[in-house]
Amino acid sequence: MTLLQTIAVAFSMFSAVPMPQFSWDRRNMRYALCAFPLVGVLIGLACWAAAWVSGALDLPGLLRGALLCLLPVLLTGGIHLDGYADTCDALASHADPARKQEILKDPHVGSFAVIRLCGHFLLTFALWTSLPRYLPVPILLSFCLSRTLSGLAVASFPMAKDTGLAHTFAEAADKKRVRTVLIVFDLALSAGMCLCGIGGALMALAAHLVYLCYFRMCKRQFGGLSGDLAGWFLVQAEKWMLIALTLWQFTEVLL
């Protein structure tokens, strides 16, 4: 029962999938970060199905691109995009870490957030539309890898404040065991992507490079991690993995 509740906590917080209602406590939140990659499994399978149906019905590439662009947003409720937008506003301020934290807490959406969100959707739509070949396995694993690294960051990075979603999950987690499990997941997922070919290996590399930039940004510009920054990372990691795969498929014919 605790295992099912742990999975339900992860899906309740990080997806828009309806889940049973129950009280959250340290017992069922202890390993909730370890269940976070399962949300990626759901998104990956949904995108796989959308790509298959698009091919079976011979749908236009633009429609396939729109489906693949919007499905992750629909399944997560856009929770990560909210953090991405707030973080873009804070980064654009070029202020000190304390002021950046204030901007993250501001419920209003600034102009830089709108610009970056529009750019994100335009680029993601273009990438899904122009992707020469849909590779179901590395793409599915990429949605799991981004969430594995996101959970690992929450269990490893210093927190910017003693409140908020990220702090709540970090405090409730058995950090040592959670880190161990997520590192094993990271190694397994990365190995699986590498076995899918150079495209998959480049996707895994892109995710880890974004992770390194994420750590540096959290430490230097915000004084630690917060829930909004976690959303920024997830969006950036998945976007750069898709960029890596698309660029490889267009350039591999030249090699």
C-alpha positions in Angstrom: 0.0 0.0 0.0 2.8 2.4 0.8 4.4 1.7 -2.6 1.2 2.6 -4.4 0.8 5.7 -2.2 4.3 6.8 -3.0 3.6 6.4 -6.8 0.4 8.3 -6.3 2.2 11.2 -4.6 4.6 11.5 -7.5 1.8 11.5 -10.1 -0.5 13.8 -8.0 2.3 16.4 -7.8 4.0 16.1 -11.1 1.2 15.1 -13.5 -2.4 16.0 -14.3 -3.5 12.4 -14.0 -6.3 11.9 -11.5 -5.1 10.0 -8.4 -6.7 8.7 -5.2 -6.9 11.3 -2.4 -5.1 10.5 0.9 -2.9 12.3 3.4 0.7 12.9 2.5 3.2 12.0 5.2 6.8 11.1 5.6 6.1 7.5 5.0 4.6 7.8 1.5 6.8 10.8 0.6 10.1 9.2 1.6 10.8 7.8 -1.8 8.4 9.9 -4.0 11.3 11.3 -5.9 12.2 7.8 -7.0 8.8 7.4 -8.6 9.1 10.7 -10.5 10.6 8.9 -13.6 7.4 6.9 -13.9 5.7 10.1 -15.0 8.2 10.1 -17.8 7.2 6.5 -18.7 3.6 7.7 -19.1 4.6 10.7 -21.3 6.9 8.6 -23.4 4.3 6.0 -24.0 1.7 8.6 -24.9 4.0 10.3 -27.4 4.9 6.9 -28.8 1.2 6.1 -29.3 0.6 9.6 -30.9 3.5 9.1 -33.3 2.3 5.6 -34.3 -1.3 6.8 -34.8 0.0 9.8 -36.9 1.9 7.4 -39.1 -0.9 4.9 -39.4 -3.4 7.6 -40.4 -0.8 9.4 -42.5 -1.5 12.6 -40.7 0.4 15.8 -41.8 3.7 16.4 -40.2 2.4 19.7 -38.7 -0.4 17.9 -36.9 2.0 15.2 -35.6 4.4 18.0 -34.4 1.5 19.7 -32.6 0.5 16.5 -30.8 4.0 15.7 -29.7 4.6 19.3 -28.6 1.4 19.5 -26.5 1.0 16.0 -25.1 3.7 16.4 -22.3 2.0 19.7 -21.3 -1.4 18.1 -21.2 -0.2 15.2 -19.1 1.7 17.3 -16.6 -0.7 20.2 -16.4 2.1 22.6 -17.4 3.5 22.6 -13.8 7.1 22.7 -15.1 6.4 25.5 -17.6 5.2 27.7 -14.7 8.6 27.3 -13.1 10.4 27.8 -16.4 8.6 31.1 -17.0 9.3 32.4 -13.5 13.0 31.4 -13.8 13.2 33.2 -17.2 11.9 36.4 -15.6 14.3 36.1 -12.7 17.3 35.5 -15.0 16.4 38.4 -17.2 16.5 40.7 -14.2 20.3 40.3 -13.8 19.7 41.1 -10.1 21.3 39.7 -7.0 20.2 36.2 -5.8 17.9 37.6 -3.1 16.0 39.8 -5.7 15.9 36.8 -8.1 14.2 34.8 -5.3 11.6 37.5 -4.9 10.9 37.5 -8.6 10.4 33.7 -8.5 7.7 34.2 -5.8 5.9 36.9 -7.7 2.7 35.4 -9.2 2.7 37.8 -12.1 4.1 36.8 -15.5 6.7 39.2 -16.9 7.3 40.0 -20.6 10.5 37.9 -20.7 8.6 34.9 -19.5 6.1 35.3 -22.3 8.8 35.8 -24.9 10.7 32.7 -23.7 7.6 30.5 -23.5 6.6 31.5 -27.0 10.1 30.7 -28.2 10.1 27.4 -26.4 6.8 26.2 -28.0 7.8 27.5 -31.4 11.2 25.6 -31.3 9.7 22.5 -29.8 6.9 22.4 -32.4 9.5 22.9 -35.1 11.7 20.1 -33.8 8.9 17.6 -33.5 7.6 18.5 -36.9 11.0 18.3 -38.7 12.4 15.2 -36.8 13.2 12.8 -39.7 12.6 9.6 -37.7 10.7 9.1 -34.5 12.9 6.8 -32.3 10.4 5.5 -29.7 12.9 3.9 -27.2 15.4 6.7 -26.7 12.7 9.4 -26.7 10.7 7.4 -24.1 13.9 7.0 -22.0 14.6 10.7 -22.4 11.4 11.7 -20.5 12.5 9.3 -17.7 16.1 10.6 -17.7 15.0 14.3 -17.3 12.9 13.4 -14.3 15.6 11.2 -12.8 18.1 14.0 -12.9 15.5 16.4 -11.6 14.8 14.2 -8.6 18.5 13.7 -8.1 19.0 17.5 -8.0 16.3 17.9 -5.3 17.9 15.2 -3.2 21.4 16.6 -3.7 21.6 20.4 -4.3 21.4 22.9 -1.5 18.0 24.5 -1.1 17.6 28.3 -1.6 14.9 28.5 1.1 13.2 26.6 3.8 9.8 26.7 2.2 8.3 25.6 -1.1 7.6 22.4 -3.1 11.2 21.4 -3.6 12.1 21.9 0.0 9.0 19.9 1.1 10.1 16.9 -1.0 13.7 17.2 -0.1 13.0 17.3 3.6 10.6 14.3 3.4 13.0 12.2 1.4 15.5 9.6 2.6 18.2 11.5 0.7 21.0 9.0 0.9 18.8 6.1 -0.5 17.0 8.3 -2.9 20.3 9.5 -4.4 21.5 5.9 -4.6 18.4 4.8 -6.4 18.3 7.8 -8.8 22.0 7.4 -9.7 21.3 3.8 -10.6 18.3 4.9 -12.7 20.5 7.6 -14.3 23.2 5.0 -15.2 20.7 2.5 -16.5 18.7 5.0 -18.6 21.9 6.6 -20.0 23.2 3.2 -20.9 19.9 2.3 -22.6 20.0 5.4 -24.6 23.6 4.8 -25.7 22.7 1.3 -26.8 20.1 2.9 -29.1 22.9 4.5 -31.2 24.8 7.8 -31.4 21.5 9.8 -31.4 20.6 8.3 -28.1 24.1 8.9 -26.7 24.0 12.5 -27.7 20.6 12.9 -26.0 22.0 11.5 -22.8 25.1 13.8 -23.1 22.9 16.8 -23.7 20.8 16.1 -20.5 23.9 15.8 -18.4 25.4 19.0 -19.8 22.2 20.9 -18.9 22.4 19.3 -15.4 25.8 20.7 -14.9 24.7 24.2 -16.1 21.7 23.8 -13.8 23.9 23.2 -10.7 26.1 26.1 -11.5 23.0 28.4 -12.1 21.3 27.3 -8.8 24.5 28.0 -6.8 25.7 31.2 -8.3 22.5 33.0 -9.4 19.9 31.9 -6.8 21.8 30.7 -3.8 20.3 27.2 -4.1 17.5 25.1 -5.7 13.8 25.8 -5.6 10.7 24.3 -7.3 10.7 26.9 -10.1 14.3 26.1 -11.0 13.4 22.4 -11.1 10.8 23.3 -13.7 13.3 25.2 -15.7 15.7 22.3 -15.7 13.1 19.8 -16.9 12.0 22.0 -19.8 15.6 22.7 -20.8 16.8 19.1 -20.5 14.0 17.7 -22.7 14.4 20.5 -25.2 18.1 20.0 -25.6 17.8 16.3 -25.9 15.3 16.8 -28.7 17.7 19.3 -30.3 20.6 16.8 -30.1 18.5 14.0 -31.7 17.2 16.2 -34.5 20.6 17.6 -35.3 22.2 14.2 -35.4 19.5 12.8 -37.7 20.1 15.7 -40.1 23.9 15.4 -40.0 24.4 11.6 -39.9 23.8 11.4 -43.7 26.9 13.5 -44.2 29.2 11.1 -42.3 
